[in-house]
Amino acid sequence: MTEYIKGEKVSPIRCTEIKKSLINQFTDSNKQAPLIWLKLNQKPNRITPEEAMKIKFPQEEVLFYLERSSKMFKTNITDIQTYIKKLDPWIELDAYIFDESLSWLAIITHEDDWLTIGL
């Protein structure tokens, strides 16, 4: 996979802290699954990648968490969209876009779906 390198990489310790908050906010602790998005505590809105590129995010500066590599970046929506558009179709990506308020969440799944909560 082409590695995401835009923005500022969040330190591993801070990444773990933010990830815990993300999990506490959006998942059901009683569900057992290997990926965060499979344990959601509310029904997300499922949209196509084309629809996702038109989302009006609450802000340009966001956090981008790549679950398979356990890396997080402070970055912007434009750079994330450019990265996603350039990915080869066989690349499996499970990633999360959100801000530190955790009032909304956009999820990119390896099934080529986007899921949103609060957007």
Steps between C-alpha positions, in 0.01 A plus 500: 500500500612853434566633847326815610763760586319835491443710806648446843539146630347460845736340754428135584408588860260777395362276223414234760327758720293642213417151373368403845277809500378416149418144606322619818292750305397292199514129585306245701737333745285185492566441131801291406654580161847560358429850364359807673230561238359151553422589864311827451245589768267674256385445146719696259393660177648294212610703197694440180856624452365751249255639755777509761709734287213752521460495880518840664716419801460728804863606464794457265754395767429148626650182640552207260545160665619206288393196697706234323827685562392660831617840379324831551557836335383856561425600145236652276206367304641604162819296550299197618270517197798527264664200669186289472443588134856384419473163677504191283161325503637183661632687805305416814461807716327530836532860609322758713464875456389704802594795716594511865144589603391151388160642406514345152680221318566395142621146437660358187464122489692238308165410343516830307221650709501819699310515825415822678368592841398854584571645156 
